[in-house]
Amino acid sequence: MSEVTSIAARALLEAERDALQSELKELMGLDYDANFADSSQVTAERGETERLTNTLQETLDEVQHALAKLDEGSYGRCEECEEPIAAARLEAMPAARFCITHASARR
């Protein structure tokens, strides 16, 4: 991977990391009114918030993993076959861990 590509990937990943951390902080600060008349609605909203928080945390973990791979020099290589991940795939999904072949096989 070229240095320019590496710098661009880092910038994208860091921006995504910062946005995810901000969203998570906002979600964790939500307060639900325990006296709200429709407790089932509050329970449903809490459940939805928990699902969203889990999804955001998983995405953040993937982004942080990609940043660590950049630091160690292995970013852009498939974790299964160690071949380069296509540039278009990395552009679309900067935190991609697998080439398209191995990502498809994992589903």
trRosetta pair geometry for C-beta under 8 A, 3 or more apart (Angstrom, degrees):
i j d omega theta_ij theta_ji phi_ij phi_ji
1 5 5.0 -119 -177 87 91 125
1 6 5.4 112 125 -61 116 92
1 9 7.7 -21 178 -2 144 145
1 75 6.5 -49 19 91 162 89
1 76 4.4 119 -62 30 133 163
1 84 7.6 157 -60 -132 82 112
2 5 4.6 94 58 8 83 103
2 6 6.8 -145 97 -6 43 89
3 6 5.4 -55 -147 38 33 116
3 7 6.3 35 153 -21 66 104
4 7 5.8 -53 -149 34 30 111
4 8 6.4 28 153 -16 64 106
5 8 5.7 -55 -147 39 31 110
5 9 6.2 33 154 -20 66 107
5 76 7.6 53 129 -82 126 150
5 87 7.3 -85 -135 -127 137 107
6 9 5.7 -53 -145 36 29 111
6 10 6.3 31 155 -21 63 105
6 70 6.4 138 -161 -148 93 102
6 75 6.9 118 -124 73 88 133
7 10 5.7 -52 -148 34 30 112
7 11 6.5 31 153 -20 63 105
8 11 5.7 -53 -150 34 32 112
8 12 6.5 30 153 -16 65 106
9 12 5.8 -56 -149 38 32 110
9 13 6.1 26 156 -15 67 111
9 66 7.7 -120 165 159 111 116
9 70 6.5 -176 105 -96 117 128
9 75 6.5 152 120 151 153 142
9 76 7.5 -104 -78 -60 168 105
9 90 6.6 -37 -105 165 120 119
9 94 5.5 162 -149 -151 80 110
10 13 5.8 -59 -143 42 28 108
10 14 6.0 26 160 -19 66 110
10 67 7.1 87 -130 -124 74 81
10 70 5.6 139 -84 -179 93 163
11 14 6.0 -56 -142 38 25 108
11 15 6.3 26 158 -18 62 108
12 15 5.9 -59 -150 37 27 110
12 16 6.3 24 154 -16 64 108
12 94 4.7 177 108 -69 129 163
13 16 5.7 -55 -146 39 31 111
13 17 6.2 36 153 -23 65 105
13 63 5.4 161 -161 -163 86 90
13 66 5.4 -143 -123 100 140 120
13 67 5.3 175 136 -70 138 89
13 70 7.2 -170 41 -21 158 144
13 94 5.3 -144 -67 131 84 133
13 95 6.6 120 -116 -71 102 84
14 17 5.5 -48 -144 34 32 115
14 18 6.4 33 156 -19 64 104
14 67 7.1 96 -72 -103 71 126
15 18 5.9 -54 -149 36 30 110
15 19 6.4 28 153 -17 64 107
16 19 5.7 -56 -147 38 32 110
16 20 6.2 31 156 -18 66 108
16 59 8.0 -106 163 152 113 107
16 63 5.2 -151 103 -119 114 143
16 94 7.0 175 -2 58 148 129
16 95 7.5 -120 96 -36 155 117
17 20 5.9 -58 -148 38 28 109
17 21 6.3 27 156 -18 64 108
17 60 6.5 93 -134 -142 67 79
17 63 4.8 -175 -77 131 83 136
17 64 6.6 101 -116 -69 121 72
17 67 6.9 8 -55 -40 146 142
18 21 5.8 -54 -146 37 29 111
18 22 6.4 31 154 -20 63 107
19 22 5.7 -56 -150 36 30 113
19 23 6.4 30 153 -18 65 106
20 23 5.7 -54 -147 37 32 110
20 24 6.2 32 155 -18 66 107
20 56 5.5 166 -157 -174 91 92
20 59 5.9 -153 -117 99 140 106
20 60 4.4 179 134 -82 142 96
20 63 6.6 166 12 20 151 151
21 24 5.7 -54 -145 38 30 111
21 25 6.3 33 155 -21 64 106
21 60 6.8 108 -64 -124 67 133
22 25 5.8 -54 -148 34 29 112
22 26 6.4 30 153 -19 63 106
23 26 5.7 -56 -150 36 31 112
23 27 6.3 29 154 -17 66 106
23 56 5.6 -137 102 -139 121 148
24 27 5.8 -55 -146 38 31 109
24 28 6.2 29 157 -18 66 109
24 53 6.5 94 -131 -140 80 80
24 56 5.3 -177 -74 122 91 134
24 57 6.6 94 -109 -72 132 76
24 60 6.9 -16 -37 -42 142 151
25 28 5.9 -57 -146 38 28 109
25 29 6.5 25 155 -19 61 111
26 29 5.9 -65 -153 36 29 110
26 30 7.5 50 148 -45 60 86
27 30 5.9 -29 -164 -9 41 114
27 49 5.8 165 -165 -165 104 97
27 52 6.4 -156 -121 101 149 112
27 53 5.2 -172 125 -84 146 96
27 56 7.2 153 9 30 151 154
28 53 7.2 100 -66 -121 76 130
30 49 6.1 -115 56 -136 153 152
32 36 7.2 -73 171 -1 83 133
32 42 5.0 117 178 -157 129 105
32 45 6.7 154 -109 90 125 121
32 46 6.1 -49 -40 -69 159 102
33 36 4.3 104 90 -44 103 97
33 42 7.1 -119 65 -103 64 130
34 42 7.6 123 -110 -180 36 165
36 39 6.7 142 83 -81 87 51
36 41 7.1 -99 133 72 132 107
36 42 5.2 140 62 -57 134 124
38 41 4.0 39 118 9 116 116
38 42 6.9 151 100 -14 67 83
39 42 5.3 -51 -151 37 43 115
39 43 6.2 47 150 -21 70 103
40 43 5.5 -50 -147 37 34 114
40 44 6.3 37 152 -20 65 104
41 44 5.6 -51 -147 36 33 112
41 45 6.3 32 153 -18 65 106
42 45 5.8 -55 -146 38 30 110
42 46 6.3 33 153 -20 64 105
43 46 5.7 -53 -148 36 30 112
43 47 6.4 32 153 -20 63 106
44 47 5.7 -54 -150 36 31 113
44 48 6.4 30 153 -17 65 106
45 48 5.7 -52 -145 37 33 111
45 49 6.3 35 154 -20 64 106
46 49 5.6 -55 -147 37 31 112
46 50 6.3 33 153 -21 65 105
47 50 5.6 -53 -148 34 31 112
47 51 6.5 31 153 -18 64 103
48 51 5.7 -51 -148 35 33 111
48 52 6.3 31 154 -16 65 108
49 52 5.7 -56 -146 40 31 111
49 53 6.1 35 153 -23 65 107
50 53 5.6 -52 -144 36 30 114
50 54 6.4 32 155 -20 63 104
51 54 5.8 -54 -150 35 30 111
51 55 6.5 29 153 -17 64 106
52 55 5.7 -55 -148 37 32 111
52 56 6.2 31 155 -17 66 107
53 56 5.8 -56 -145 39 29 110
53 57 6.2 30 155 -20 65 108
54 57 5.7 -56 -146 37 29 111
54 58 6.4 31 155 -20 64 105
55 58 5.8 -53 -149 34 30 111
55 59 6.4 28 153 -16 64 107
56 59 5.7 -56 -149 39 32 111
56 60 6.2 36 151 -21 66 106
57 60 5.5 -51 -145 36 32 114
57 61 6.4 39 152 -23 64 102
58 61 5.6 -50 -151 32 31 115
58 62 6.7 33 150 -19 63 103
59 62 5.6 -52 -152 34 35 113
59 63 6.4 35 150 -18 66 104
59 95 7.6 135 -166 50 67 164
60 63 5.6 -54 -147 37 34 112
60 64 6.2 31 155 -17 67 106
61 64 5.8 -56 -146 39 29 109
61 65 6.3 35 152 -24 63 106
62 65 5.5 -52 -149 33 31 116
62 66 6.5 32 152 -19 63 103
62 95 4.3 87 139 155 100 140
62 97 7.3 -107 -149 -36 96 112
63 66 5.7 -53 -151 35 32 112
63 67 6.5 34 150 -19 64 104
63 94 7.8 41 -122 94 81 103
63 95 5.0 -79 -87 -87 52 136
64 67 5.5 -49 -147 35 36 114
64 68 6.5 40 151 -21 65 102
65 68 5.7 -53 -152 34 32 113
65 69 6.5 33 149 -19 64 104
65 95 7.0 84 65 -162 93 102
65 97 7.1 -12 118 -86 132 117
66 69 5.5 -51 -149 35 34 113
66 70 6.6 41 149 -23 64 99
66 75 6.3 73 -171 -124 71 106
66 94 6.3 109 161 133 161 79
66 95 4.1 -121 -31 -125 143 68
66 96 7.8 70 -100 37 126 37
66 97 7.6 -119 -79 -74 86 76
67 70 5.5 -46 -153 29 36 116
67 71 6.7 38 149 -20 64 102
68 71 5.5 -51 -153 34 36 114
68 72 6.4 18 154 -6 68 108
69 72 6.0 -62 -141 46 32 100
69 73 8.0 -99 169 58 56 20
69 74 4.8 -88 -160 78 88 84
69 75 4.2 124 118 -76 99 70
69 76 7.9 168 134 2 123 53
69 77 8.0 -153 -176 40 126 85
70 73 7.7 39 -180 -70 27 26
70 75 4.2 20 -80 -37 60 146
74 77 5.4 -78 -177 39 74 121
76 84 5.9 -7 146 -146 94 79
76 85 5.4 -136 -167 38 52 96
76 90 6.0 -6 -114 -88 84 151
77 82 5.3 4 170 -157 118 53
77 83 6.9 163 -152 81 76 17
77 84 6.0 -54 -100 -97 63 43
77 85 6.7 -162 -102 -14 10 87
78 81 4.8 16 90 48 133 79
78 82 6.1 -92 69 -40 78 13
78 83 5.3 11 20 52 119 68
78 84 7.6 43 -12 100 85 5
78 85 5.7 133 -60 -68 74 85
78 97 7.5 78 -146 142 48 51
78 98 5.1 49 -144 -146 89 49
78 99 4.0 -43 -78 -17 132 91
78 102 5.5 113 -167 27 128 141
79 82 7.7 35 -131 -74 15 58
79 97 4.9 -13 -4 167 126 95
79 98 5.9 -66 35 -79 87 73
79 102 7.8 -158 60 117 68 151
80 98 5.6 38 -2 -128 112 103
80 99 7.4 -104 49 25 107 90
80 102 3.9 179 36 -142 150 156
80 105 8.0 116 -143 62 173 130
81 99 6.5 -38 43 15 117 129
81 101 7.6 12 -2 77 143 122
81 102 6.2 -165 -7 -48 102 136
83 99 5.9 1 77 -49 103 147
84 99 7.7 84 102 -89 35 113
85 89 5.3 -104 165 81 98 126
85 90 5.5 113 105 -54 114 100
85 96 5.6 162 -176 105 156 123
85 98 7.2 124 -100 124 117 19
85 99 5.1 -155 -109 -91 68 64
85 100 7.9 120 -151 -24 80 67
86 89 4.4 90 68 3 90 105
86 90 7.1 -167 93 -4 48 84
86 99 6.9 91 -9 -144 82 84
86 100 6.6 -4 13 -16 123 111
87 90 5.7 -58 -148 41 34 109
87 91 6.1 38 152 -24 67 105
88 91 5.6 -51 -146 34 31 114
88 92 6.4 25 156 -13 64 107
89 92 5.9 -60 -149 42 30 106
89 93 6.1 -34 170 42 68 98
89 96 5.4 -14 145 -4 102 176
89 99 7.3 128 51 -145 169 48
89 100 5.9 -144 -88 -55 143 96
90 93 6.9 -79 -125 72 24 60
90 94 5.9 52 180 -115 69 47
90 96 5.8 -118 -96 36 57 121
91 94 7.4 19 -127 -71 16 75
92 96 7.9 51 77 -43 80 129
93 96 4.2 88 103 -54 109 100
96 103 7.1 -49 -157 -74 103 142
97 103 7.9 131 67 -88 71 98
98 101 8.0 -118 157 68 99 57
98 102 4.1 -120 -172 92 118 106
98 103 4.2 156 90 -61 115 78
98 106 6.6 131 29 -10 172 137
99 102 5.3 77 54 20 78 98
99 103 6.8 -146 90 -8 33 93
100 103 5.6 -55 -136 40 30 112
100 104 6.1 33 161 -22 65 106
101 104 6.1 -61 -155 34 23 109
101 105 6.6 19 151 -17 61 110
102 105 5.4 -50 -143 36 38 115
102 106 6.5 44 155 -27 65 103
103 106 5.9 -54 -153 29 32 114
103 107 7.4 39 151 -31 60 98
104 107 6.1 -49 -163 14 37 114
